[in-house]
């Protein structure tokens, strides 16, 4: 009997729940638990009646005791954390206390500092190992599939990988002048931060949006993309031996960038609390409250995403170039699970990672990033569960 506890009931959680129900052979029972229980109940109402038995619960995932009580009561084998990055450590603590496996899609970030890195979660390695439980970190698309792609490239096509460019293109249009495709607070914190890339063993920092390139994305077309710091750079820099450079680029339209600049200039993206009518408010949290809920973008978004990685390296003494990517259509996702492609491309890999763990293919005590597991069963599952990938050995390169 496989039983999973899903924490969070937002855009990504909605896709995870749909996909677990499609994969009922593995997910016989799921519990959806979040801060706002009505959102969990709405998901249950939409999906009840299939083979997967769904229950719901209310939980404040910032509170370890509440989490431990819920886990002891429900007794899942695994917790799938699709709440926010702020809750990663409390949920890992609860998993340790109850000896329950753990999976998430984004690395820990303290709420009062816009800084994300793996050090906090990697510090749990020994404790998870001793407890005999597995933690899989960053199992969305990027991070997530980008790490699986890297392990697959290394296993099948390269003796050494020297350079990786991760390209995240959203060619979708939701018709709003400004909206974010996933949690606005997390998204704006990420894109307004300084950029950086990994080169010859050290980080090179850039100003936000300083490095711009144009790329002609298969099935999407030409887009401007900008270099950002991104969490998988940190783990791939360590786990892909011999790597000399890794960069991450994301596409942004001019309207998004102009609005973001304006919001920044007037102080609306700040995470420093300010006094407003006798109350302390965080400008970015207020901005989140007035922006469209990403979960509401599904019916309006048309177009495709293309996310993938370009590798340069050596096989049998010869230089090899390899591009592997997935193209995902926003409207197709909406028809299937009622969400746009950003939530879909995150939720599907989270379900697949969870099923890898529950079926024992990716189970080893400790704390791991996805590229540390065998990529082959995951790559096969991507084709089966809605994120088929394509490859090219003659891609356009990014200069
Ligand atoms: P949403 O904001 O749509 O959903 C977050 C959910 O978490 C909400 O249901 C929210 O509850 C719940 N939540 C927040 N705080 C708590 C708490 N203290 N206790 C319990 N529940 C809580 O976010 P998304 O679904 O867009 O994103 C989910 C995660 O996926 C994020 O960590 C994000 O960074 C990550 N992500 C990863 C990607 C990848 O490719 N790796 C890409 C996109 C996102 P409430 O409804 O009450 O607000």
Boltz pocket constraint, residues with backbone or C-beta under 6 A from the ligand:
constraints:
  - pocket:
      binder: B
      contacts: [[A, 7], [A, 8], [A, 9], [A, 10], [A, 11], [A, 12], [A, 13], [A, 33], [A, 34], [A, 35], [A, 36], [A, 39], [A, 59], [A, 60], [A, 61], [A, 62], [A, 81], [A, 82], [A, 83], [A, 84], [A, 85], [A, 87], [A, 105], [A, 106], [A, 138], [A, 139], [A, 140], [A, 141], [A, 142], [A, 143], [A, 144], [A, 181], [A, 182], [A, 183], [A, 186], [A, 294], [A, 295], [A, 342], [A, 345], [A, 346]]
      max_distance: 6.0
